[in-house]
Amino acid sequence: MSCILYYRINRLTSLRRRKILFGVLSVIIAVAVIIIYYNFNPADSGWVFQCPSKLVAGYDCPACGAQRALHAGLHGDISAAWHFNPFLFIGLPYLLLVLWGSFAFLPGQRTACRIAHNRVLAYGYIASFFIWWVVRNL
Amino acid sequence: MAASKPSSYMWLAICSTLLCCLPFGIVSIVYASKVDSNWAMGNYEEALANSEKAKNWGLASAITGFVICLVFFIIGLTA
C-alpha cells in the first residue's frame, strides 16, 4: 500500500517537474530565437539555413520566408513581415493561444485551452495551411 | 478512467507545422483537436487514444523535420 502511494506521489512530482522543465525550456528557446533573429538578417548575412523543400522541389513551403519575416517583424517592420510570410500572422497567434492553454498557472488557461481545441479553429488552421501552400506557388 | 485530462500535444503539432511543414503535423492537429471534446463528453478511453496518436504523429513530424533540417544544414556547411 505504502509502495503504491509512494509510486503515485513520485509520479505526480515527476509529472510536475516535467511540466516546469517544459515551461522553462520553451521560454529559453523563445528568448534564444528572438535574440538570434533580431541580430541576424537571414536574407544577407551568410545564414546557411535554407528550407529543404525549396532546395529540393523548388516550391515554397507554407513557412518559407518565416525567418526573414521574423527578422523584419522584430525590427518593427510589420509590412515587410507580411510580405515575406503572411501565414505567420495566423500561425504565431494560434501557437501562443495553444501555449497559453497549456500552462495551468496562467489566468484564463481553461478558456484558452477550450478555444485552442475548437474543431472549427483547428480545421480552419489546417485549411489555411493548405490554401496558402497552393496559392503562394501559383 | 485516468485521473486527469491527457495532454493533446497541440503545441507540438502547431510547432511542427510552423517549423517543418510536414503533413504528419496536420494529422497530429486533427487528433489533438479531438482530445478535449472526447474528454468533455466522457469518452475517456477515446480521449487517451487520440492523445497518444497526436503525440506519436507530432513526434514523428518533429523528428523527421529535425533530421531533414540537420542533413541540409550539414550539406549547407560543407558546400
Backbone of each chain as ProteinMPNN parsed JSONL, in Angstrom:
{"seq_chain_A": "MSCILYYRINRLTSLRRRKILFGVLSVIIAVAVIIIYYNFNPADSGWVFQCPSKLVAGYDCPACGAQRALHAGLHGDISAAWHFNPFLFIGLPYLLLVLWGSFAFLPGQRTACRIAHNRVLAYGYIASFFIWWVVRNL", "coords_chain_A": {"N_chain_A": [[0.835, -1.216, 0.0], [1.822, 1.274, 0.936], [3.805, 1.368, -0.797], [2.515, 1.68, -3.257], [1.368, 4.152, -2.823], [3.655, 5.673, -2.567], [4.644, 5.402, -5.12], [2.657, 6.736, -6.577], [2.889, 9.399, -5.6], [5.479, 9.93, -6.348], [5.206, 9.767, -9.104], [3.473, 11.883, -9.589], [5.038, 14.087, -8.784], [7.094, 13.858, -10.606], [5.758, 14.318, -12.936], [4.958, 16.948, -12.569], [7.438, 18.135, -12.403], [8.309, 17.675, -14.974], [6.548, 19.313, -16.368], [7.302, 21.836, -15.451], [9.914, 21.896, -16.378], [9.377, 21.806, -19.115], [8.103, 24.292, -19.443], [10.172, 26.092, -18.703], [12.113, 25.422, -20.616], [10.754, 26.131, -22.994], [10.555, 28.877, -22.705], [13.279, 29.596, -22.694], [14.041, 28.753, -25.278], [12.382, 30.409, -26.822], [13.372, 32.971, -26.153], [16.014, 32.706, -27.078], [15.568, 32.335, -29.828], [14.421, 34.803, -30.472], [16.566, 36.555, -29.897], [18.533, 35.594, -31.701], [17.248, 35.956, -34.235], [16.825, 38.624, -34.161], [19.333, 39.721, -34.362], [20.54, 38.541, -36.625], [20.244, 38.896, -40.085], [18.479, 36.919, -42.144], [18.398, 37.188, -44.864], [20.765, 38.285, -45.906], [23.066, 37.662, -44.432], [24.821, 35.53, -44.78], [23.702, 33.335, -43.72], [23.245, 29.961, -43.432], [21.024, 28.446, -43.35], [18.605, 27.126, -45.09], [15.305, 26.436, -46.376], [14.608, 23.011, -46.836], [12.618, 22.055, -48.601], [12.423, 23.971, -50.531], [14.952, 23.891, -51.626], [15.064, 21.301, -52.684], [12.6, 20.688, -54.083], [11.97, 23.059, -55.226], [9.719, 24.45, -54.756], [7.934, 26.796, -52.704], [7.436, 26.198, -49.266], [4.736, 26.318, -46.81], [5.883, 27.736, -44.695], [8.084, 29.021, -45.66], [10.174, 31.854, -45.798], [9.631, 32.614, -43.305], [11.764, 33.056, -41.55], [12.958, 35.423, -42.537], [10.716, 37.029, -42.268], [10.384, 37.016, -39.507], [12.695, 38.319, -38.679], [12.26, 40.864, -39.823], [9.857, 41.546, -38.544], [10.648, 41.648, -35.854], [12.166, 43.887, -35.926], [10.27, 45.747, -36.138], [9.129, 46.159, -38.588], [6.339, 45.634, -39.843], [4.912, 45.452, -42.248], [6.798, 44.484, -44.055], [7.251, 42.021, -42.895], [4.766, 40.861, -43.298], [4.843, 40.741, -46.05], [6.88, 38.848, -46.492], [5.973, 36.496, -45.197], [2.763, 35.911, -44.757], [1.376, 33.881, -43.5], [2.401, 33.447, -40.991], [1.115, 35.287, -39.432], [-1.228, 34.079, -38.834], [-0.417, 31.63, -37.801], [1.436, 32.114, -35.623], [-0.096, 33.596, -33.583], [-1.958, 31.557, -33.075], [-0.305, 29.538, -32.112], [0.574, 30.794, -29.768], [-1.844, 30.952, -28.396], [-2.382, 28.233, -28.008], [-0.184, 27.544, -26.385], [-0.722, 29.158, -24.213], [-3.008, 27.902, -23.27], [-1.806, 25.662, -22.3], [-0.515, 25.862, -19.874], [-1.155, 25.504, -16.549], [-0.974, 27.427, -14.559], [-1.455, 29.883, -15.622], [-3.658, 32.732, -15.917], [-7.029, 32.275, -16.974], [-6.552, 29.964, -18.332], [-8.085, 27.628, -18.829], [-10.168, 28.492, -20.498], [-8.653, 29.392, -22.683], [-7.545, 26.977, -23.464], [-9.829, 25.577, -24.235], [-10.731, 27.127, -26.412], [-8.512, 26.877, -28.1], [-8.67, 24.221, -28.798], [-10.895, 24.074, -30.266], [-12.833, 22.63, -32.772], [-13.53, 23.814, -35.236], [-11.738, 25.958, -35.426], [-9.289, 24.593, -35.42], [-9.502, 23.022, -37.764], [-9.83, 25.089, -39.523], [-7.345, 26.28, -39.4], [-5.79, 24.238, -40.518], [-6.922, 24.174, -43.087], [-6.267, 26.76, -43.998], [-3.548, 26.526, -44.023], [-3.075, 24.678, -46.146], [-4.336, 25.993, -48.293], [-2.832, 28.351, -48.436], [-0.355, 27.226, -49.051], [-0.818, 26.268, -51.662], [-1.617, 28.628, -52.979], [0.583, 30.375, -52.794], [2.404, 29.215, -54.499], [1.414, 29.402, -57.008]], "CA_chain_A": [[0.0, 0.0, 0.0], [2.679, 2.46, 1.001], [4.592, 1.324, -2.02], [1.675, 2.278, -4.299], [1.244, 5.57, -2.504], [4.948, 6.281, -2.896], [4.71, 5.442, -6.582], [1.753, 7.794, -7.015], [3.465, 10.705, -5.289], [6.65, 10.058, -7.192], [4.727, 10.008, -10.461], [2.929, 13.232, -9.617], [6.098, 15.091, -8.758], [7.873, 13.812, -11.835], [4.925, 14.97, -13.95], [5.035, 18.375, -12.324], [8.794, 18.545, -12.772], [8.376, 17.691, -16.436], [5.827, 20.493, -16.84], [8.129, 23.003, -15.176], [11.026, 21.817, -17.326], [8.807, 22.167, -20.404], [7.895, 25.738, -19.436], [11.469, 26.78, -18.691], [12.75, 25.19, -21.908], [10.119, 26.887, -24.075], [10.931, 30.287, -22.548], [14.673, 29.739, -23.134], [14.088, 28.647, -26.738], [11.758, 31.606, -27.382], [14.307, 34.089, -25.996], [17.139, 32.462, -27.979], [15.108, 32.585, -31.2], [14.252, 36.248, -30.637], [17.892, 37.18, -29.952], [19.195, 35.204, -32.95], [16.643, 36.556, -35.416], [16.942, 40.084, -34.109], [20.692, 40.11, -34.746], [20.937, 38.073, -37.951], [19.289, 39.031, -41.174], [18.647, 35.697, -42.937], [18.458, 37.489, -46.297], [22.072, 38.672, -46.452], [24.191, 37.536, -43.519], [25.516, 34.262, -44.941], [22.974, 32.362, -42.905], [23.182, 28.829, -44.354], [19.863, 27.606, -43.084], [17.513, 27.339, -46.037], [14.275, 25.397, -46.325], [14.887, 21.863, -47.707], [11.612, 21.869, -49.653], [12.746, 24.921, -51.588], [16.182, 23.419, -52.263], [14.859, 20.051, -53.409], [11.477, 20.701, -55.015], [11.867, 24.352, -55.886], [8.488, 25.123, -54.343], [7.913, 27.356, -51.354], [6.543, 25.548, -48.314], [3.953, 27.374, -46.153], [6.654, 28.53, -43.732], [9.219, 29.687, -46.294], [10.12, 33.29, -45.58], [9.342, 32.866, -41.889], [12.957, 33.607, -40.898], [13.06, 36.833, -42.928], [9.565, 37.726, -41.682], [10.652, 37.177, -38.076], [13.705, 39.379, -38.554], [11.604, 42.141, -40.119], [8.871, 41.811, -37.507], [11.331, 42.014, -34.615], [12.644, 45.261, -36.085], [9.108, 46.619, -36.201], [8.651, 46.355, -39.952], [5.256, 44.669, -39.965], [4.501, 45.261, -43.643], [7.794, 43.587, -44.663], [6.988, 40.69, -42.342], [3.588, 40.377, -44.009], [5.268, 40.448, -47.418], [7.674, 37.622, -46.508], [5.151, 35.337, -44.858], [1.521, 36.268, -44.06], [0.835, 32.753, -42.73], [2.848, 33.586, -39.603], [0.149, 36.111, -38.705], [-2.229, 33.139, -38.33], [0.243, 30.558, -37.062], [2.019, 32.514, -34.337], [-1.13, 33.796, -32.557], [-2.547, 30.267, -32.719], [0.668, 28.851, -31.254], [0.536, 31.453, -28.46], [-3.095, 30.542, -27.743], [-2.193, 26.842, -27.583], [0.743, 27.538, -25.252], [-1.465, 29.762, -23.1], [-3.893, 26.873, -22.743], [-1.043, 24.504, -21.835], [0.072, 26.05, -18.546], [-2.262, 25.608, -15.603], [-0.857, 28.566, -13.646], [-1.825, 31.133, -16.291], [-5.081, 33.071, -15.776], [-7.837, 32.005, -18.165], [-5.963, 28.831, -19.063], [-9.122, 26.692, -19.272], [-10.836, 29.084, -21.658], [-7.708, 29.373, -23.798], [-7.426, 25.584, -23.885], [-11.051, 25.207, -24.949], [-10.744, 27.798, -27.714], [-7.437, 26.331, -28.932], [-9.028, 22.897, -29.284], [-12.132, 24.173, -31.028], [-12.689, 21.879, -34.011], [-13.608, 24.733, -36.377], [-10.485, 26.718, -35.469], [-8.202, 23.678, -35.803], [-9.632, 22.686, -39.183], [-9.599, 26.331, -40.26], [-5.893, 26.427, -39.469], [-5.313, 23.251, -41.497], [-7.358, 24.614, -44.41], [-5.491, 27.929, -44.419], [-2.202, 25.996, -44.284], [-3.006, 24.102, -47.484], [-4.7, 27.026, -49.274], [-1.668, 29.223, -48.543], [0.681, 26.444, -49.725], [-1.119, 26.261, -53.093], [-1.707, 29.99, -53.519], [1.893, 31.032, -52.915], [3.189, 28.574, -55.556], [0.75, 29.551, -58.308]], "C_chain_A": [[0.859, 1.251, 0.0], [3.537, 2.549, -0.251], [3.826, 2.01, -3.158], [1.584, 3.777, -4.098], [2.523, 6.307, -2.901], [5.077, 6.449, -4.403], [3.876, 6.597, -7.138], [2.377, 9.18, -6.823], [4.661, 10.98, -6.2], [6.261, 10.427, -8.616], [4.214, 11.44, -10.608], [4.04, 14.275, -9.673], [6.901, 15.069, -10.054], [7.099, 14.481, -12.966], [5.026, 16.482, -13.823], [6.404, 18.912, -12.733], [8.93, 18.654, -14.283], [7.69, 18.936, -16.994], [6.649, 21.753, -16.631], [9.297, 23.07, -16.156], [10.571, 22.271, -18.716], [8.625, 23.679, -20.519], [9.198, 26.496, -19.533], [12.153, 26.65, -20.056], [12.109, 26.037, -23.0], [10.432, 28.371, -23.957], [12.356, 30.512, -23.058], [14.759, 29.717, -24.664], [13.505, 29.906, -27.381], [12.714, 32.792, -27.31], [15.489, 33.944, -26.962], [16.758, 32.779, -29.419], [14.99, 34.08, -31.456], [15.613, 36.929, -30.764], [18.586, 36.876, -31.282], [18.6, 35.96, -34.133], [16.594, 38.071, -35.349], [18.293, 40.489, -34.689], [21.115, 39.667, -36.137], [19.844, 38.371, -38.96], [19.478, 37.84, -42.098], [18.808, 35.999, -44.429], [19.882, 37.744, -46.77], [23.273, 38.365, -45.552], [24.914, 36.193, -43.625], [24.938, 33.171, -44.064], [22.71, 31.147, -43.785], [21.89, 28.03, -44.255], [18.707, 27.913, -44.028], [16.563, 26.153, -46.033], [14.582, 24.263, -47.308], [13.893, 21.73, -48.864], [11.904, 22.796, -50.833], [13.973, 24.433, -52.361], [15.916, 22.215, -53.163], [13.802, 20.203, -54.488], [11.375, 22.013, -55.778], [10.584, 25.096, -55.552], [8.651, 25.704, -52.942], [6.992, 26.52, -50.478], [5.783, 26.651, -47.564], [4.765, 28.257, -45.207], [7.863, 29.215, -44.357], [9.076, 31.198, -46.144], [9.875, 33.634, -44.123], [10.544, 33.481, -41.171], [13.121, 35.084, -41.23], [11.928, 37.649, -42.302], [9.793, 37.999, -40.201], [11.653, 38.306, -37.847], [13.07, 40.749, -38.775], [10.638, 42.529, -39.01], [9.506, 42.262, -36.203], [11.905, 43.425, -34.697], [11.487, 46.231, -36.328], [8.551, 46.848, -37.591], [7.568, 45.323, -40.271], [4.879, 44.415, -41.42], [5.494, 44.361, -44.372], [7.571, 42.158, -44.183], [5.804, 40.051, -43.062], [3.959, 39.956, -45.422], [6.022, 39.118, -47.474], [6.837, 36.391, -46.187], [3.898, 35.708, -44.063], [0.974, 35.132, -43.192], [1.245, 32.812, -41.26], [1.85, 34.378, -38.767], [-1.054, 35.279, -38.246], [-1.563, 32.155, -37.368], [0.764, 30.963, -35.705], [0.971, 32.812, -33.266], [-1.772, 32.484, -32.106], [-1.614, 29.489, -31.794], [0.654, 29.454, -29.85], [-0.707, 31.04, -27.676], [-2.973, 29.122, -27.193], [-1.283, 26.771, -26.363], [0.074, 28.112, -24.009], [-2.366, 28.716, -22.447], [-3.158, 25.684, -22.147], [-0.535, 24.643, -20.407], [-1.002, 26.381, -17.52], [-2.187, 26.859, -14.732], [-1.249, 29.9, -14.301], [-3.305, 31.437, -16.086], [-5.83, 32.805, -17.084], [-7.357, 30.816, -18.969], [-7.036, 27.885, -19.616], [-9.832, 27.194, -20.517], [-9.932, 29.019, -22.879], [-7.583, 27.962, -24.361], [-8.644, 25.162, -24.702], [-11.093, 25.835, -26.337], [-9.709, 27.174, -28.649], [-7.812, 24.973, -29.513], [-10.369, 22.886, -30.006], [-11.934, 23.531, -32.409], [-12.648, 22.815, -35.222], [-12.295, 25.495, -36.539], [-9.345, 25.828, -35.956], [-8.276, 23.34, -37.286], [-9.45, 23.919, -40.062], [-8.112, 26.578, -40.444], [-5.316, 25.487, -40.527], [-5.672, 23.701, -42.915], [-6.515, 25.788, -44.891], [-4.055, 27.533, -44.743], [-2.093, 25.5, -45.728], [-3.341, 25.133, -48.564], [-3.504, 27.938, -49.527], [-0.536, 28.525, -49.292], [0.473, 26.474, -51.245], [-1.002, 27.664, -53.67], [-0.327, 30.597, -53.737], [2.744, 30.426, -54.029], [2.552, 28.697, -56.93], [1.576, 30.442, -59.227]], "O_chain_A": [[0.668, 2.162, -0.806], [3.934, 3.626, -0.697], [4.386, 2.801, -3.917], [1.701, 4.565, -5.037], [2.489, 7.393, -3.48], [5.545, 7.474, -4.9], [4.305, 7.329, -8.029], [2.395, 10.011, -7.731], [4.835, 12.074, -6.736], [6.888, 11.274, -9.251], [4.477, 12.115, -11.603], [4.007, 15.206, -10.477], [7.335, 16.111, -10.545], [7.682, 15.124, -13.839], [5.159, 17.202, -14.812], [6.52, 19.986, -13.324], [9.561, 19.571, -14.81], [8.165, 19.542, -17.955], [6.699, 22.629, -17.495], [9.629, 24.13, -16.688], [11.272, 23.014, -19.402], [8.944, 24.278, -21.546], [9.333, 27.423, -20.332], [12.698, 27.618, -20.587], [12.81, 26.601, -23.839], [10.563, 29.061, -24.968], [12.622, 31.486, -23.762], [15.446, 30.538, -25.271], [14.05, 30.418, -28.359], [12.858, 33.536, -28.28], [15.916, 34.917, -27.584], [17.523, 33.413, -30.146], [15.398, 34.574, -32.507], [15.803, 37.781, -31.633], [19.152, 37.767, -31.915], [19.33, 36.537, -34.939], [16.35, 38.734, -36.358], [18.392, 41.476, -35.419], [21.945, 40.318, -36.772], [18.665, 38.125, -38.709], [20.505, 37.735, -42.769], [19.301, 35.156, -45.179], [20.197, 37.453, -47.924], [24.392, 38.766, -45.874], [25.553, 35.76, -42.666], [25.618, 32.205, -43.717], [22.017, 31.272, -44.795], [21.688, 27.061, -44.986], [17.929, 28.839, -43.798], [16.949, 25.024, -45.732], [14.796, 24.522, -48.492], [14.269, 21.343, -49.97], [11.66, 22.445, -51.988], [14.031, 24.541, -53.586], [16.466, 22.113, -54.26], [14.045, 19.899, -55.656], [10.767, 22.073, -56.847], [10.374, 26.224, -55.998], [9.396, 25.182, -52.114], [5.889, 26.168, -50.895], [6.155, 27.82, -47.673], [4.384, 29.398, -44.944], [8.597, 29.918, -43.663], [7.994, 31.751, -46.338], [9.906, 34.804, -43.742], [10.377, 34.325, -40.29], [13.386, 35.903, -40.35], [12.124, 38.784, -41.867], [9.446, 39.067, -39.696], [11.488, 39.133, -36.95], [13.312, 41.683, -38.009], [10.596, 43.683, -38.584], [8.983, 43.144, -35.522], [12.108, 44.082, -33.675], [11.702, 47.392, -36.679], [7.617, 47.629, -37.771], [7.834, 44.287, -40.879], [4.561, 43.284, -41.788], [5.093, 43.559, -45.216], [7.685, 41.207, -44.956], [5.827, 38.865, -43.394], [3.463, 38.952, -45.935], [5.824, 38.339, -48.407], [6.98, 35.355, -46.837], [3.951, 35.809, -42.838], [0.205, 35.375, -42.261], [0.542, 32.299, -40.389], [1.742, 34.18, -37.557], [-1.812, 35.709, -37.377], [-2.068, 31.885, -36.279], [0.565, 30.243, -34.727], [1.112, 32.339, -32.138], [-2.091, 32.306, -30.931], [-2.052, 28.866, -30.827], [0.713, 28.727, -28.858], [-0.649, 30.808, -26.468], [-3.396, 28.837, -26.073], [-1.562, 26.034, -25.417], [0.274, 27.621, -22.898], [-2.473, 28.654, -21.222], [-3.777, 24.798, -21.559], [-0.162, 23.647, -19.788], [-1.672, 27.409, -17.613], [-3.208, 27.315, -14.218], [-1.362, 30.92, -13.622], [-4.128, 30.521, -16.079], [-5.316, 33.08, -18.168], [-7.704, 30.667, -20.141], [-6.913, 27.396, -20.739], [-10.071, 26.444, -21.463], [-10.366, 28.646, -23.969], [-7.521, 27.77, -25.576], [-8.52, 24.483, -25.721], [-11.441, 25.176, -27.317], [-9.976, 26.964, -29.832], [-7.34, 24.604, -30.588], [-10.91, 21.825, -30.317], [-10.983, 23.854, -33.121], [-11.83, 22.634, -36.124], [-11.8, 25.659, -37.654], [-8.537, 26.238, -36.79], [-7.265, 23.362, -37.988], [-8.979, 23.821, -41.195], [-7.67, 27.026, -41.501], [-4.468, 25.882, -41.328], [-4.849, 23.625, -43.828], [-6.092, 25.821, -46.047], [-3.421, 28.121, -45.62], [-1.153, 25.847, -46.444], [-2.713, 25.153, -49.623], [-3.19, 28.262, -50.672], [0.167, 29.157, -50.081], [1.413, 26.67, -52.015], [-0.375, 27.872, -54.709], [-0.091, 31.26, -54.747], [3.71, 31.051, -54.466], [3.075, 28.165, -57.91], [1.183, 30.688, -60.367]]}, "seq_chain_B": "MAASKPSSYMWLAICSTLLCCLPFGIVSIVYASKVDSNWAMGNYEEALANSEKAKNWGLASAITGFVICLVFFIIGLTA", "coords_chain_B": {"N_chain_B": [[-10.569, 4.752, -15.799], [-8.655, 7.633, -16.346], [-6.836, 9.871, -14.167], [-6.553, 12.612, -14.737], [-7.122, 15.009, -17.381], [-5.764, 14.019, -20.49], [-2.813, 15.259, -22.132], [-3.109, 17.147, -25.137], [-1.145, 17.574, -26.887], [-1.124, 19.644, -28.661], [0.531, 21.851, -28.961], [2.889, 20.756, -29.884], [2.064, 19.805, -32.344], [1.342, 22.201, -33.704], [3.783, 23.59, -33.658], [5.325, 21.843, -35.219], [4.076, 22.028, -37.703], [4.496, 24.692, -38.259], [7.27, 24.928, -38.29], [8.478, 22.846, -39.818], [6.685, 22.016, -41.693], [5.475, 19.499, -42.397], [3.283, 16.926, -43.55], [2.653, 15.162, -41.508], [2.349, 16.656, -39.191], [-0.085, 17.89, -39.597], [-1.851, 15.729, -39.431], [-1.474, 15.224, -36.762], [-2.62, 17.543, -35.612], [-5.305, 17.129, -36.229], [-5.935, 14.852, -34.636], [-5.287, 15.927, -32.127], [-7.19, 17.926, -31.811], [-9.377, 16.488, -31.18], [-9.138, 15.478, -28.643], [-9.931, 17.119, -26.417], [-12.755, 17.481, -26.736], [-13.614, 14.856, -26.673], [-12.941, 14.198, -24.034], [-14.56, 16.007, -22.636], [-17.049, 15.0, -23.24], [-17.038, 12.677, -21.908], [-15.87, 10.451, -22.993], [-13.454, 8.852, -22.104], [-11.592, 6.853, -22.726], [-11.335, 7.123, -25.462], [-10.366, 9.725, -25.606], [-7.846, 9.382, -24.445], [-6.711, 7.631, -26.323], [-6.695, 9.235, -28.626], [-5.017, 11.251, -27.734], [-2.606, 9.861, -27.493], [-2.182, 9.21, -30.198], [-1.965, 11.76, -31.293], [0.363, 12.573, -30.022], [2.242, 10.738, -31.033], [2.187, 11.188, -33.85], [2.912, 13.866, -33.862], [5.478, 13.744, -32.739], [6.712, 12.154, -34.674], [6.628, 13.906, -36.822], [8.167, 16.062, -35.832], [10.663, 14.839, -35.37], [11.361, 13.819, -37.922], [11.423, 16.226, -39.347], [13.475, 17.544, -37.979], [15.683, 15.875, -38.5], [15.857, 16.009, -41.321], [16.352, 18.768, -41.619], [18.783, 18.935, -40.267], [20.461, 17.363, -41.873], [20.428, 18.91, -44.232], [21.494, 21.207, -43.218], [24.1, 20.437, -42.615], [24.974, 19.745, -45.163], [24.782, 22.268, -46.292], [26.744, 23.593, -44.823], [29.09, 22.316, -45.627], [29.126, 22.628, -48.349]], "CA_chain_B": [[-10.546, 6.184, -16.099], [-7.439, 8.313, -15.909], [-7.118, 10.874, -13.153], [-6.717, 13.959, -15.286], [-7.238, 15.09, -18.838], [-4.469, 13.825, -21.137], [-2.377, 16.38, -22.97], [-3.467, 16.944, -26.542], [0.082, 17.802, -27.663], [-1.424, 20.588, -29.734], [1.691, 22.735, -29.16], [3.845, 20.013, -30.713], [1.507, 19.761, -33.694], [1.437, 23.523, -34.324], [5.204, 23.868, -33.874], [5.881, 21.08, -36.325], [3.587, 22.557, -38.987], [5.088, 26.02, -38.494], [8.716, 24.874, -38.483], [8.975, 21.992, -40.898], [5.688, 21.882, -42.75], [5.264, 18.145, -42.868], [1.884, 16.506, -43.423], [2.459, 14.477, -40.223], [1.895, 17.646, -38.215], [-1.51, 18.108, -39.853], [-2.533, 14.571, -38.838], [-1.409, 15.428, -35.319], [-3.611, 18.559, -35.235], [-6.64, 16.512, -36.306], [-6.139, 14.04, -33.429], [-5.219, 16.781, -30.94], [-8.426, 18.694, -31.66], [-10.442, 15.594, -30.706], [-8.919, 15.066, -27.254], [-10.718, 17.914, -25.475], [-14.193, 17.224, -26.828], [-13.794, 13.487, -26.168], [-12.884, 14.247, -22.576], [-15.724, 16.737, -22.138], [-18.237, 14.156, -23.404], [-16.92, 11.49, -21.056], [-15.219, 9.342, -23.699], [-12.088, 8.949, -21.593], [-10.725, 5.934, -23.474], [-11.102, 7.72, -26.777], [-9.509, 10.888, -25.393], [-6.49, 8.87, -24.244], [-6.216, 7.079, -27.589], [-6.399, 10.354, -29.524], [-3.841, 11.93, -27.193], [-1.446, 9.047, -27.882], [-1.975, 9.359, -31.642], [-1.466, 13.124, -31.53], [1.755, 12.611, -29.573], [3.099, 9.975, -31.937], [2.31, 11.898, -35.134], [3.669, 15.095, -33.614], [6.887, 13.37, -32.565], [7.199, 11.71, -35.994], [6.832, 15.116, -37.621], [9.274, 16.847, -35.286], [11.933, 14.123, -35.556], [11.667, 13.825, -39.354], [11.805, 17.587, -39.716], [14.78, 17.852, -37.395], [16.716, 15.114, -39.22], [15.995, 16.593, -42.659], [16.999, 20.071, -41.482], [20.169, 18.698, -39.86], [21.175, 16.892, -43.061], [20.637, 20.023, -45.146], [22.373, 22.16, -42.545], [25.467, 19.941, -42.8], [25.286, 19.915, -46.585], [24.981, 23.716, -46.49], [28.026, 23.999, -44.226], [30.229, 21.763, -46.367], [29.116, 23.049, -49.76]], "C_chain_B": [[-9.273, 6.82, -15.54], [-7.801, 9.466, -14.993], [-7.344, 12.261, -13.748], [-6.681, 13.918, -16.807], [-5.874, 14.903, -19.491], [-4.103, 15.043, -21.981], [-2.751, 16.108, -24.421], [-2.255, 17.097, -27.45], [-0.152, 18.735, -28.842], [-0.224, 21.484, -30.017], [2.718, 22.077, -30.068], [3.38, 20.013, -32.173], [1.686, 21.099, -34.409], [2.895, 23.865, -34.619], [5.712, 23.121, -35.087], [5.323, 21.546, -37.665], [4.236, 23.898, -39.292], [6.558, 25.912, -38.863], [9.136, 23.992, -39.64], [7.924, 21.602, -41.916], [5.512, 20.485, -43.276], [3.809, 17.751, -42.658], [1.603, 15.773, -42.114], [1.88, 15.427, -39.175], [0.407, 17.908, -38.349], [-2.331, 16.971, -39.242], [-2.599, 14.741, -37.324], [-2.426, 16.463, -34.849], [-5.007, 17.958, -35.211], [-6.919, 15.687, -35.044], [-6.173, 14.915, -32.179], [-6.532, 17.525, -30.713], [-9.561, 17.822, -31.133], [-10.352, 15.318, -29.208], [-9.858, 15.788, -26.292], [-12.206, 17.585, -25.513], [-14.51, 15.803, -26.378], [-13.883, 13.482, -24.66], [-14.127, 14.905, -21.998], [-16.986, 15.88, -22.224], [-18.17, 12.872, -22.59], [-16.332, 10.285, -21.757], [-13.733, 9.306, -23.337], [-11.118, 8.066, -22.377], [-10.317, 6.558, -24.807], [-10.168, 8.922, -26.674], [-8.056, 10.454, -25.236], [-5.887, 8.361, -25.544], [-5.832, 8.202, -28.545], [-5.181, 11.14, -29.057], [-2.564, 11.209, -27.606], [-1.123, 9.237, -29.36], [-1.403, 10.722, -31.964], [0.003, 13.208, -31.156], [2.665, 11.921, -30.58], [3.292, 10.677, -33.282], [3.126, 13.168, -34.974], [5.156, 14.819, -33.483], [7.489, 12.944, -33.902], [7.535, 12.927, -36.847], [8.063, 15.881, -37.156], [10.616, 16.168, -35.569], [12.327, 14.118, -37.034], [12.148, 15.201, -39.789], [13.194, 17.932, -39.222], [15.902, 17.158, -38.17], [16.951, 15.72, -40.608], [16.753, 17.914, -42.588], [18.475, 19.911, -41.129], [21.011, 18.289, -41.068], [21.469, 18.07, -43.995], [21.535, 21.099, -44.556], [23.836, 21.759, -42.76], [25.904, 20.082, -44.26], [25.592, 21.386, -46.883], [26.323, 24.181, -45.951], [29.202, 23.538, -45.071], [30.29, 22.278, -47.786], [29.801, 24.41, -49.939]], "O_chain_B": [[-8.88, 6.564, -14.402], [-8.92, 9.978, -15.029], [-8.229, 12.995, -13.307], [-6.268, 12.934, -17.42], [-4.913, 15.56, -19.091], [-4.973, 15.759, -22.476], [-2.711, 14.964, -24.875], [-2.322, 16.79, -28.64], [0.513, 18.643, -29.874], [0.024, 21.844, -31.168], [3.337, 22.731, -30.907], [4.171, 20.191, -33.099], [2.119, 21.146, -35.56], [3.213, 24.369, -35.697], [6.446, 23.681, -35.901], [6.024, 21.471, -38.674], [4.498, 24.21, -40.454], [7.054, 26.709, -39.659], [10.056, 24.344, -40.378], [8.233, 20.929, -42.9], [5.407, 20.292, -44.487], [3.175, 18.192, -41.699], [0.464, 15.751, -41.648], [1.028, 15.041, -38.375], [-0.287, 18.121, -37.355], [-3.366, 17.205, -38.618], [-3.613, 14.452, -36.687], [-3.035, 16.287, -33.794], [-5.797, 18.228, -34.306], [-7.992, 15.797, -34.45], [-6.98, 14.687, -31.278], [-6.944, 17.733, -29.572], [-10.587, 18.337, -30.689], [-11.347, 14.97, -28.572], [-10.504, 15.157, -25.455], [-12.845, 17.428, -24.473], [-15.554, 15.563, -25.771], [-14.767, 12.857, -24.073], [-14.686, 14.437, -21.006], [-17.886, 16.007, -21.394], [-19.111, 12.079, -22.578], [-16.294, 9.198, -21.18], [-12.872, 9.672, -24.137], [-9.986, 8.459, -22.658], [-9.157, 6.53, -25.216], [-9.298, 9.125, -27.521], [-7.148, 11.061, -25.805], [-4.72, 8.612, -25.844], [-4.788, 8.147, -29.195], [-4.405, 11.636, -29.873], [-1.58, 11.829, -28.01], [0.036, 9.404, -29.74], [-0.491, 10.855, -32.78], [0.799, 13.826, -31.863], [3.72, 12.443, -30.939], [4.408, 10.757, -33.795], [3.933, 13.511, -35.837], [5.989, 15.543, -34.028], [8.616, 13.311, -34.233], [8.575, 12.979, -37.503], [8.895, 16.295, -37.963], [11.584, 16.823, -35.956], [13.483, 14.378, -37.371], [13.143, 15.332, -40.501], [13.992, 18.533, -39.941], [16.934, 17.762, -38.463], [18.093, 15.92, -41.021], [17.667, 18.164, -43.374], [19.321, 20.654, -41.626], [22.118, 18.789, -41.269], [22.586, 18.224, -44.488], [22.24, 21.808, -45.274], [24.692, 22.597, -43.044], [27.031, 20.478, -44.556], [26.525, 21.707, -47.619], [26.969, 25.05, -46.537], [30.188, 24.259, -45.224], [31.368, 22.362, -48.374], [29.884, 24.918, -51.057]]}, "name": "protein", "num_of_chains": 2, "seq": "MSCILYYRINRLTSLRRRKILFGVLSVIIAVAVIIIYYNFNPADSGWVFQCPSKLVAGYDCPACGAQRALHAGLHGDISAAWHFNPFLFIGLPYLLLVLWGSFAFLPGQRTACRIAHNRVLAYGYIASFFIWWVVRNLMAASKPSSYMWLAICSTLLCCLPFGIVSIVYASKVDSNWAMGNYEEALANSEKAKNWGLASAITGFVICLVFFIIGLTA"}
